[in-house]
């Protein structure tokens, strides 16, 4: 494909997806939102605190992105991951994949998430709901 839009980012801000149109060669766009669920194992949680070695995580994230762009002949790839506290119901991961065809877009999206979890140094620390409720609001 001629046009490639590739963007990776770690951010403490809530995830927002730009509404820019995909490159003209794109025939399929797949968006994946990883959302913090209310339980971690058997525990009710208030959210997850994500931490990362930012420089290393962004470098590894870019490597994963570049590999997927080549392997799946993507026209567009956006990968944003939150760091810091992410409450239940909020998105911690956003992946947008653009490709000529839907099969490649779906496979690329799954591959990116799998590789990110294996290779990118981002650690999650569940925050138990009862721990949050017991913290005084003012000191």
VOPAGU-2260 file (C-alpha; in pm, 1 decimal, decimal comma):
REM VOPAGU-2260
SITE   aa  ch    i         X         Y         Z
SITE  UNK   A    0       0,0       0,0       0,0
SITE  UNK   A    1     120,4     345,6     -77,1
SITE  UNK   A    2      -7,2     546,5     219,2
SITE  UNK   A    3      75,8     433,8     571,2
SITE  UNK   A    4     -45,2     613,3     881,5
SITE  UNK   A    5     117,8     465,6    1193,1
SITE  UNK   A    6      77,9     618,9    1537,8
SITE  UNK   A    7     166,7     475,0    1878,3
SITE  UNK   A    8     121,2     654,1    2209,5
SITE  UNK   A    9     126,4     604,5    2584,4
SITE  UNK   A   10     -97,3     855,1    2758,6
SITE  UNK   A   11    -250,9     932,1    3095,6
SITE  UNK   A   12    -545,3    1102,4    2923,9
SITE  UNK   A   13    -869,8     925,6    2834,0
SITE  UNK   A   14    -851,0     761,7    2492,7
SITE  UNK   A   15   -1017,4     942,6    2204,5
SITE  UNK   A   16   -1022,5     825,0    1846,3
SITE  UNK   A   17    -969,6    1088,4    1579,1
SITE  UNK   A   18   -1233,3    1097,5    1307,5
SITE  UNK   A   19    -989,9    1158,4    1023,2
SITE  UNK   A   20   -1078,5     952,4     716,7
SITE  UNK   A   21    -852,9     653,2     649,8
SITE  UNK   A   22    -608,1     653,1     358,3
SITE  UNK   A   23    -778,4     611,4      17,7
SITE  UNK   A   24    -643,2     255,9     -27,8
SITE  UNK   A   25    -827,8     137,8     283,5
SITE  UNK   A   26   -1122,8     -97,7     236,3
SITE  UNK   A   27   -1164,6    -210,2     598,3
SITE  UNK   A   28   -1115,7     -45,8     936,4
SITE  UNK   A   29   -1125,3    -242,5    1261,7
SITE  UNK   A   30   -1133,2     -63,6    1597,3
SITE  UNK   A   31   -1054,6    -250,4    1919,3
SITE  UNK   A   32   -1119,3     -96,2    2260,3
SITE  UNK   A   33    -978,5    -277,8    2562,3
SITE  UNK   A   34   -1202,8    -177,1    2852,8
SITE  UNK   A   35   -1137,8    -226,1    3225,2
SITE  UNK   A   36   -1392,6    -474,9    3358,4
SITE  UNK   A   37   -1532,1    -476,1    3714,0
SITE  UNK   A   38   -1357,4    -794,1    3829,1
SITE  UNK   A   39   -1002,6    -922,0    3837,6
SITE  UNK   A   40   -1014,0   -1289,1    3925,8
SITE  UNK   A   41   -1263,9   -1310,4    4212,2
SITE  UNK   A   42   -1210,0    -952,9    4332,4
SITE  UNK   A   43   -1430,5    -652,9    4258,9
SITE  UNK   A   44   -1206,2    -371,2    4141,7
SITE  UNK   A   45   -1240,2       4,3    4105,4
SITE  UNK   A   46    -994,6       9,6    3817,8
SITE  UNK   A   47    -641,2     -72,4    3714,4
SITE  UNK   A   48    -326,7     131,9    3764,8
SITE  UNK   A   49     -99,5      87,1    3463,0
SITE  UNK   A   50     268,9     164,8    3486,3
SITE  UNK   A   51     535,2     145,2    3221,0
SITE  UNK   A   52     896,6     214,9    3153,4
SITE  UNK   A   53     778,1     482,4    2910,0
SITE  UNK   A   54    1078,3     501,8    2678,7
SITE  UNK   A   55    1116,1     124,8    2652,6
SITE  UNK   A   56     741,0      67,2    2621,2
SITE  UNK   A   57     704,3     320,2    2340,3
SITE  UNK   A   58    1004,7     169,8    2160,7
SITE  UNK   A   59     864,7    -184,6    2185,8
SITE  UNK   A   60     519,0     -64,2    2089,8
SITE  UNK   A   61     663,8      99,1    1778,7
SITE  UNK   A   62     850,0    -222,2    1688,2
SITE  UNK   A   63     529,3    -425,7    1721,5
SITE  UNK   A   64     341,2    -168,3    1513,9
SITE  UNK   A   65     604,6    -158,8    1239,0
SITE  UNK   A   66     613,7    -539,6    1220,3
SITE  UNK   A   67     235,4    -559,3    1190,6
SITE  UNK   A   68     219,2    -287,9     924,7
SITE  UNK   A   69     462,5    -492,7     714,1
SITE  UNK   A   70     319,5    -837,3     791,3
SITE  UNK   A   71     -41,9    -744,0     717,4
SITE  UNK   A   72      16,4    -474,4     452,0
SITE  UNK   A   73    -171,3    -214,4     656,1
SITE  UNK   A   74    -261,6     133,8     539,5
SITE  UNK   A   75    -333,8     260,6     890,3
SITE  UNK   A   76    -241,8     163,5    1244,2
SITE  UNK   A   77    -315,5     353,5    1564,0
SITE  UNK   A   78    -220,2     206,3    1902,5
SITE  UNK   A   79    -282,8     409,9    2218,3
SITE  UNK   A   80    -237,0     266,7    2568,3
SITE  UNK   A   81    -327,6     438,8    2893,4
SITE  UNK   A   82     -92,6     466,4    3188,2
SITE  UNK   A   83    -191,3     566,0    3539,6
SITE  UNK   A   84    -529,1     483,9    3693,6
SITE  UNK   A   85    -804,4     368,5    3456,9
SITE  UNK   A   86   -1147,7     322,7    3615,4
SITE  UNK   A   87   -1384,5      34,3    3547,9
SITE  UNK   A   88   -1568,3      97,7    3221,4
SITE  UNK   A   89   -1295,2     317,5    3074,5
SITE  UNK   A   90   -1073,7     214,7    2784,1
SITE  UNK   A   91    -711,7     127,4    2856,0
SITE  UNK   A   92    -619,7      26,1    2500,3
SITE  UNK   A   93    -724,9     150,3    2159,1
SITE  UNK   A   94    -616,6     -16,6    1836,3
SITE  UNK   A   95    -734,4     100,6    1493,2
SITE  UNK   A   96    -628,0    -103,9    1192,9
SITE  UNK   A   97    -684,0      -6,6     830,8
SITE  UNK   A   98    -626,6    -251,8     547,0
SITE  UNK   A   99    -744,2    -327,4     195,2
SITE  UNK   A  100    -953,7    -621,0     317,1
SITE  UNK   A  101   -1138,5    -709,9     638,6
SITE  UNK   A  102    -964,9   -1044,6     699,1
SITE  UNK   A  103    -622,5    -879,9     723,7
SITE  UNK   A  104    -760,6    -600,0     940,9
SITE  UNK   A  105    -914,1    -844,0    1191,8
SITE  UNK   A  106    -604,4   -1066,1    1199,6
SITE  UNK   A  107    -375,3    -765,2    1240,8
SITE  UNK   A  108    -584,1    -627,2    1527,5
SITE  UNK   A  109    -567,7    -957,9    1716,9
SITE  UNK   A  110    -195,5    -994,8    1645,2
SITE  UNK   A  111    -114,0    -645,7    1770,4
SITE  UNK   A  112    -297,6    -699,9    2100,0
SITE  UNK   A  113    -131,0   -1040,5    2149,7
SITE  UNK   A  114     218,4    -907,1    2074,9
SITE  UNK   A  115     167,7    -597,4    2288,5
SITE  UNK   A  116      74,7    -813,5    2588,7
SITE  UNK   A  117     381,6   -1034,4    2533,2
SITE  UNK   A  118     647,4    -775,8    2450,8
SITE  UNK   A  119     563,1    -427,2    2573,8
SITE  UNK   A  120     668,7    -348,9    2933,8
SITE  UNK   A  121     338,3    -220,9    3068,1
SITE  UNK   A  122     234,3    -357,3    3407,0
SITE  UNK   A  123    -115,9    -357,9    3546,3
SITE  UNK   A  124    -201,6    -330,4    3914,3
SITE  UNK   A  125    -569,2    -389,2    3994,0
SITE  UNK   A  126    -710,8    -151,3    4254,8
SITE  UNK   A  127    -957,0    -342,6    4472,0
SITE  UNK   A  128   -1289,2    -160,3    4510,2
SITE  UNK   A  129   -1294,3    -193,1    4890,2
SITE  UNK   A  130    -945,2     -38,5    4910,0
SITE  UNK   A  131   -1067,0     268,4    4721,3
SITE  UNK   A  132   -1382,1     296,3    4934,1
SITE  UNK   A  133   -1178,9     292,1    5256,4
SITE  UNK   A  134    -946,5     577,2    5155,5
SITE  UNK   A  135   -1054,7     912,0    5306,5
SITE  UNK   A  136   -1137,2    1177,7    5048,9
SITE  UNK   A  137    -964,5    1458,4    5238,3
SITE  UNK   A  138    -651,1    1458,3    5449,4
